Amino acid sequence: MGLGIGLGMLTACGDSDAADDGGMLDAAADDGAMKAALEGECPDGFTPTEGENTGFETDDGERVFHVQLPDDTSTPRPVFVALTGTVQDELDFITQSQLGELTDDGWIVLVPVRSCTQEERTCNGDGSIGSMDGRVWEPWFDGSFARDAGPDIPYMEAMVRCAAAEWPVDASQVHIGGISAGGTMTNHTMTFNSEFFAGGVNASGNWYDGLVTPRDARAMDRSIVITIWGGETDVWPLNNPIAVYDRETLAAAQYYARQDEVVHVACSGTHGHIWPTYITTWIAETLRSHPKGTDPADFELTEPPSGVSCVIGEYTDH
């Protein structure tokens, strides 16, 4: 499946002129605006359901993901793809982070399952697939030392498109984010597939000296990225850390801030190496304020909750 964004040609009454508007479906939204539905497609014979979905065929084999839905799916909804880190169970992560509660605000939340979890392997170390193809970091195939898209980036897009085949998805509001290794995978996804995703949240993710980015430099598409540093205790593990996230988040922020079409928001707190639950609602509102394709010059940063400071562009505190 291609990595470009597609706009659905679904219509309520089978209008044959749908292609004349670039393949967009106009649907009334909660705020009265008209939204474009993402074109949906699933593997043959697969229909997604709310809850756990198994047997999702990808080029890399069968994958598993969870779906959490808002009460109203009659109009195209924003999507958040939630990526856990190395240790935390994926459903524990969306509970702790309160990302699962975004459904109360109309979001569809998609939660992919790590291959290491599916295969009942430890996610804290080299996996069998990772050790064979050069991706040495679990739980996501985030491109370390490979610098190509790898199997997870097309999987993430295919998962979203399959959800869009069953429930209307707002094509301008597809976002991804995660903590630690999930933040690293977010970096990998946004630098490789900003054509599809409107925004990403890199919470304490690795940059690996740029190894999460494409080998051949490319300009990112219009999008928004929020990078979050948890302060002086943002290290992993806490004792004898092998990853220190002040420099990792700094490097990511510098990359995104220098992309002409990207709005980058650099945030700092004191919460350490964990998703900052106290700003989850603000994060969602900030992402949603900058739909796919919006001119970066039009972005306005709102005041974040107490306990975190945020600036547009690069970090100024580390």
HELIX and SHEET records of a PDB file:
HELIX    1   1 ALA A   18  ASP A   21  5                                   4    
HELIX    2   2 GLU A   90  GLN A   96  1                                   7    
HELIX    3   3 LEU A   99  ASP A  105  5                                   7    
HELIX    4   4 SER A  115  GLN A  118  1                                   4    
HELIX    5   5 SER A  128  ASP A  133  1                                   6    
HELIX    6   6 ASP A  152  GLU A  166  1                                  15    
HELIX    7   7 ALA A  181  ASN A  193  1                                  13    
HELIX    8   8 TYR A  208  GLY A  210  5                                   3    
HELIX    9   9 TYR A  245  ALA A  257  1                                  13    
HELIX   10  10 THR A  277  ILE A  279  5                                   3    
HELIX   11  11 THR A  280  ARG A  288  1                                   9    
HELIX   12  12 PRO A  296  ASP A  298  5                                   3    
SHEET    1   A 2 ASP A  26  ALA A  28  0                                        
SHEET    2   A 2 MET A  34  ALA A  36 -1                                        
SHEET    1   B 9 GLY A  51  THR A  58  0                                        
SHEET    2   B 9 GLY A  61  GLN A  68 -1                                        
SHEET    3   B 9 ILE A 108  PRO A 112 -1                                        
SHEET    4   B 9 ARG A  77  LEU A  83  1                                        
SHEET    5   B 9 VAL A 169  ILE A 179  1                                        
SHEET    6   B 9 GLY A 199  ALA A 203  1                                        
SHEET    7   B 9 SER A 223  TRP A 229  1                                        
SHEET    8   B 9 VAL A 262  SER A 268  1                                        
SHEET    9   B 9 SER A 309  ILE A 312 -1                                        
SHEET    1   C 2 VAL A 235  TRP A 236  0                                        
SHEET    2   C 2 ALA A 243  VAL A 244 -1                                        
END                                                                             
